[in-house]
Amino acid sequence: MRTGHVSPLPDLSTVWLRAFLEVARCGSFTVAARTLGWTQSAVSRQVASLESALDGGPLFDRLPRGVRLTEAGRALVPYAETVAESLHGAVRELAALREVAGGRLRFGAFATADAALVPRALAAFGARHPAVRVEREEGLTPALLDRLTAGHLDLAVVSTTGRAPLAAHDLHHLLDEPLYVAVPAGHPLAGADGVRLAQLGDADWISGSARPEGTLLDAALRAGFRPHVAHVVAEWTAKQGYVAAGLGVALVPGLAAGSVRPDVVLLPVRDDGAPARAVYAATVRGRSPSAAARAFLEVLRAQAAETVRAMP
């Protein structure tokens, strides 16, 4: 008696299994051939090949009229049906992914993009592809790019703010954001049609960071002065409250301009080099985006164009 020996599994063709199941269902090689659109000899060859590969004897008893499953054939039927159903399921799922009628979309976006661009794109995408499961993250551009590279996201909406290494990814340009200075309604410049940042070189600033590097206030450094950050406030709604109370001024990107409260005035920045930042949809270089990611990118581009038209 031999021990420790496992016979190699036969390399079964799905065409063989398809022919076998159809003959088993019809009880006839002739009828099975007609159903499959093959010749009878082709069906016979597929079944004979399957019998040879399994080495378990005949799968059908040949009768004067038609065929009947042997014991081996009856044993094979449920396994062949399982294989066939698995393949049909795979074909259906792949078709759903291709047609964006299923699957999932994992994407991230920086906070300001969530003010208008992302929710509008999500609404449009959901209307077109309601069966896609969407998973969204919010974060700063460098962190989102790390998540993208690690395979946790399919796509990330990012900006040039933050000095992240954007060149390492495939970038799909969405829009260039104009830059505004938010001042309280009673500010001496509130009636102006624009402002140069140097005019506010002595002002107190409201910012999300005490250091201007890697933030929107990089623009002040380019304008030739280091801004005095009087209050560090992360959330945009809170920044507006500080500005409205006269505690300082703040830089506002175009994507956030539509949600300004009435006691705050936005002044377009007239410095050379504005707009301050570009916004992109990033995907991983060398990695094919999913069908859902490609569809979402298409929606993002359309919504970005509408968002630019709506900016003040």
N, C-alpha and C positions, 0 to 999 in steps of 0.2 A: 504494500500500500504506500503510495507516494503522498508526502505531506509538504506543505509550504508551496505548492504549485497552484497558480491561478491561471486559467486559460485566458488568452487575450480575447477581448470583446470584438465581435465582427464589426466591420465598418459598413453600417447599413445605409442605403440610399433612401432618401425620403420619397423618391419616385417609386421605388419598390414597394414601400409601405402604402403609398397612395393607390397603386394598382391592386395590391392585396386587399385593402379595405373595400375598394369598389367591387371587386369580384365577390368578396364575402357578402356585401350588401345585396348585390344583384343575383347571386347564385348562378352566374353565367359569365364566361369569358366574353361571349359575343355581346351581351347587353352592356357589360362593363366597358368594353371597347367603344361601343356606340355612345355611352354616357360621357366618357373621357375625351372622345374625339380622336381616338387612336385606332390603329389596326388591331385586329385580334391577335396577330402574331406578336405585336409589340407588347401587348398586355401579358401574353404567355411568357415572353422573354423576361419581363420584369419580375413576375412571380417566380419563375425558375431561378433567376439570379438570387432572389431573397431566400428561397429554399436552400440553395447551395451555400450561401453565406452563413445561414443558421446551422446547417449540417444536422438538422433535426428530423429529416425525412420530409415527405410531402405535406403541404399545408391544406391541400384539397384532394378529395376523392373525385376522380373524373367519372361521371355517371353518363348513361345514354343521353339524358337530357339535363344539361347543366352540371354543376359541381356542388360538393358538400364539404364543409370544413372538417378536417381531421381533428383528432384530439390536440395535436400540436397547433393547428390553425386556431382552434377555439381558445387555447391558452395565449396565443399571440394577440388576438383581437384587442383586449383592453389596453395593452401596452402600445400597440400601434395607434389606437384612438387617442391616447394621452399625448403621444408625440405629435400627432396631427393637430390636436387642439392647441398644444403649446405653440406650434408654428403659426397657426392661424391667429393666436393671441398676439404673438410677436409682430406679425404683419399688420394687424389692426393698430397696435400701439405705435409702430413706426409710421403708419399712415397718419395717425392722429398728431404725432409730433411734427411731421412734415407739413401738415395742413394747419398747424397751431390750434388743434382742437383738443389738446390735452397737454400733459407734461407740466413743467414748472418753470418759473422765471425767478432768479435770485439776483437782485440788484441793490446797489447802495447809492446814496446821494448825499451831498453836503447840505447843511441846514437851509441855506438861502434858496437853493433849488426847490426845497420842499414848500416854499411859500406860494408858488403858483405853477411853475413849469411841471414839476413831478406830479402833483395831484391831477392836473388837467390831462397829462399824458396817461396816467393810470386809469382815469375815467374813460378816455377814448379807447385804450387798449382793452379794458374790461368789457366794453360794449361790443368790440369786434371779436374778442377771444374769451368768452366767459368761462370756458372749461379749464383755462390755464391757472394753475395754483401759483400765486405771486407771494414772494417773500422779500420784504424790504428792510434795509438797514440805513441808519443815518450816522454820519461820521465826518471827520475831517478828511480832506483829500489824501494825505499820505497814508492814513489808516485804511481807507477804502482801497487804495491801490495795492496795499499789502494783502488785503483780503481777496482781491481779485487774482493776484499772482498765486496765492495759496490754493485757489480753486474753490473758495467759499462763495464767490459771486460770479455771475455770468456777465455782468456789465456794471459799470460804475459811472455816475454823473459826477464829474470832477471839474476843478477850476485851476487856473494858474496860480492862485493865491496859495501860499504855503511852501513855495519853492520845491515842490515834490518833483521827482525825476519822471516827468510825463513821457519823455522820449522813449522809455523802455516799453511802452505799450502802443497798441494801435489806437489812434485817436480819431474820433469822428466829430468834427466841429459842429456845435449846435448854435452858438451865438456869441457875440462880444457884448459884454455888459457895459453900459455907460455908468459913470460914477457920479454920485451926488453928495453934497454936504447937507446934512440936516441941521437946521438952526431953529430956535424958538420963534414963534410968530412975531414977537416984538423985537427981534434982532435988527440992528441997523442995516444989515445986508438983505433982509427978508424980501425986499421989493426988487432986488437985482435979478437980471435974466441969466446970471451965471456968476461964477467966482473962480479965481485962481487960488490954489491952496496956499501960496505964499501970503495972501491977504489975511490968512488965519494962523500965521506962524506963531503968534503970541496967545492964541486961544487955548482954553482948557478943552481936552478931548475926552470923549467917551469911547472906549474900545473894549474888545473882548480879551485883550492881552495888555500887560504893562509894557511890553516891548513891541515896537512897530514891525520889526522884521518878521516876514512870513505872514503878515496880515494885510488887510486893505490899506493900512497906514504906511505900508511900503511906499505908496504914492507920495506921501509927505517927504520921505527921505529923498526920493527922486526930484522933488520940487526944491530941495536945498535946505530943509530944516528938520530938526528932530522934534516931533510933537510932544507936548506935555500931556501925558495921560493922567487926568485927574481922577477918573473913576473907571474901574474894570468891571464891565457888565457883559455877560455872555449872551443873553437872550435879547433878540431884536425888539420885542415889545417893551421890555424894561429899558432898553437904550432910549426909546422914544420918550418914555416918561422922564428920564434924566434930562434929555434935551428940552422937552417942553417946560420943565421946571427951571430952566436957565442955568443948569449946572455944567454945561459944556456943549460942544458940537460933536457930530459924528459923521463918519463916512458911511454912505448907504449904496450898495450895489443895485443895479437896475432891477434884478429879480425881486428885490424887496420893496421897490418903490411904490408898488400898487397898494400896499397896506399901511400907508402913513396916516397917522391921526391928524385931525384938522388943526390942532394947535402947533403943528410942526410944519416947516416950510423946507422944501427940497430945492437946492440950488445946483444946477449942472456944473460939473467941474470943467473949466475951459483950458486946463493945462495941455500942452503938447504931449502926445503919447496916450491921451485918453481914447478909447475906453481902458479901464484899469485892468480888466482880466477877461480871458476867454474861457468859455465853458465847453466842455467836451463830454461825449460818452466814450468811455475807455473800455476796450476789450483786451484780452491777453494776446500778445503777438505770437503767431504760430499756432494758435488754438482756434479751431473752427467754432464760431458762435452757434449756439442752438438756434433752431427755427424761431423759438419764442423770443430770444434775445434780438434776432434780426428784425422781427416784427415790432418789438418794442422800440428799437432804434428808429425805425421808420416813423412811428408815432411821435417819438421825442423830437425828431426833426421838424415834423409838421407843427407841433405845439410850440416849439422854439420860435418858429417864424411868426406865429400868432402872438406870442408873448412879446417879441420885439416890436411888433406893430402897436401893441397896447401900452408900451412904456411911455411915461411922460416926457 
